[in-house]
Amino acid sequence: MAAVGGSRTRAELVSELQNSFHLAGSRSSANAMEALFEESEQAISGFDNTVGGVTLQRESRMDFIREALDQNRYIEIRGESGVGKSGLLHSLAASLQSEARFLVFAPNRVVERGWLSLKTAIGYDGDGRDLMNELSLSGAGILFIDSLDFYSPTEQETLKDLLVFAARHPTMRVIATARQNSDRWSRHGYHEKRRYDSGQRRRFT
């Protein structure tokens, strides 16, 4: 029995047990996770929740997306500039704040040049799989990514790494916004990660 238990890493055990038990995150990563959550709060506070100065009622669309999340791990909200995509993302995230904390990414607010740079910046001592497990344990099972069209190439490096980590995790999900005719880096990445993308991507316009 000891040999079997010893053959599993902490990340593997967490992945196996998290669907049946509520587990606490690693104490050693608490400060790093807090830094990520604090940055997410700053990012979401910058979203405009109005269109033309008017706050729109989005409950029906939000309910539709929540239902879609039960069957799809990648949700893409598309539309022309100014129609309220970011506001919808903000509303979705805000509606979940009472249940869990989560990660929100916005252009010009992402640590550049890949996972290793982000890991160093926040002082995280695990790998990408550990990070996804920590997020899942804390209730932050969704990555919110606003405005896919506007990230710099060096910001994209970091987000691509995080998207790959999320793709490999059994429960992590992604909600992103993009312009109507966008065909950018994130879409290409998900075509490559078929285990995450195939039959599990859905777009809303």
N, C-alpha and C positions, 0 to 999 in steps of 0.2 A: 504493500500500500504506500509506504514511504517512497519507494522507487518511482511509483506512478505519479505521486504528487510532486516529487522533485523534478520530474521531467517537464513540468509546465512552468512557464514564466508567469510573472504577476499579470502581465497584459493578457495572456491566454486565459488565466483563471478568471479575471474580471470579465472578459468577453463571454465566457461560458455561464457565469453566475448572474450577470446583471439583469437578465430577463426574468429571473426568479426571485431575486433579492434586491433590496435597496441598500447599496454599499456606499460608504463614505469615501471621498477622494483622498489622495495621498497628502499627508500633512506637509511633506517636503516640497510639494509643488504649489502650496497655498498662495504664496506671494506672486508667483508667476501667473497663476490663474486669475488672481485679483487684478493684476495689471491688464490682462486681456479683457476682462469684464468691464473695467473702468474705461478703457478705450472704446469699447462697444457702446457704452452709455453716452460717451461724448459724440460718437458717430451718429447715433440715432437721434440725439437732441438737435442735430443740424438738419434733419429732414423737414421739408415743407409739407405739411399735412393739408394744404389747400390747393385749389385750382382757381386762378383768377381772384384770389382773396376769399373764396367760398369753401367752407369745409364740406366735403361731400359725404353722403351716407354710403358706406361701403359694406354693410353687414352681409348682404346677399353674396357679394363676391368673396368676402372673407370666409363665409361658411362653405362656399364652393371649393375654395382652396384648401381649407381644413379637411374636407372630405377627401379631396384628391391626395392629400398627404398620407392617407391610410393605404393607398395603393401605389403611390409614386414617390420615389426618394429624391427626385430632382424636379422642381417646379420652376418654370421660367415665365415671368410676367412680361409681356411685350406690348409696346404701343409707341405712338409718336411722342416726340418731346412735348412736355407740358400737360399730358393727359392725366397725370396723377399716379404714375407707377410707384414712385418713391413714397408718396403718401400712403398708398396701399400697403407697401412693405412696412412702413412705420406703424400703421394701424395693426397689422398682423403681429409684429413684434411686441407692441404695447399690450395687446390682448393676452400675451403669454407671460408678461412680466410677473404676474401674481403666482404663476405656476413654476417658473424656472428662470434662470439667467441664461444668456445665450451670447453668441458672437455675431456682431454686425460689422460689415466692412463697407467703406465708402471710399471713392477716389481721393487721393492725396492724404489718406489717413492710414496707409498700410506700410509696415516696415518693408523696405525694399530688398531685393536680391536674394530671395529664397528663404526656405525654412531655417537654415543654419543662422542666418542673420536675425530672424525673428526669435529663434531660440536663445541666442546670445542676448538680445535686447531685453527680453523679459526674465532672463535668468532661469530658464527651464532646463532641468537636467535629464529629461527622458527623451524618447524618440517620438516620431509622429503617431505611432500606434498608441503609445502611452497618453499622448495629448487627447486623441479622440476618445479614449476610455475615460479620462478625467472629465471631459466635457459631457459625455453621456451620463456619468455618475452624478454630476452636479445638476442634471436635468436639462443641460444645454445641448439637446440632440439635434439642433438645427443651426446651420450656417446661413445667415442672411447676407447676400452680396448685392449691393445696389449699383446700378449703372455700369453694366459690364463693358460698355463701349468706351469708358473714359479712364481706365487704368493705364498708367505708364507701363512700358515694357518691363521695368524693374519691379514694379508692384505686381505685375502679372506673374512673375517668377514665384513670388511668395504664395499667391493665391492658387496657382497651379499645384504647388506642393501640397497645400492644405486640401484641395479638392481630391487629389490622389489619395491622401490619407483617409478622407471621408469615404471615398469610394470603396476602400478596403475594409471599412468598419461595417458591421452588420446592421447597425441601427441609425447611423448618422444620416441626416437629410439636408437638402440645400434648397433655398428659395432665392431666386435671383431676378433682377429686372434688366431689361435690354430694350433698345429701340426695335421697331417693327421689323426692319430688314437686316437686323444684326446677324452677322455670321462670324463671330469673333472666336478668340482663343479658347474660351471655356467650352463652347459647343464641340470644337474639334477634340478637346481633351476627353470629353465624355464619350465620343464615338470610339476613342481608343480604349476606354475603360468599360468594356462591354458588361462586365459583371454588375456594374452599377447602373449602366445606361439602358441596356436592352430591355424594352418593355416597361421601363420605369422612369421615363422622361415625359413630362407633359407641359404644354405651353398654353398660356392664357393671353388673349388679346382683347 
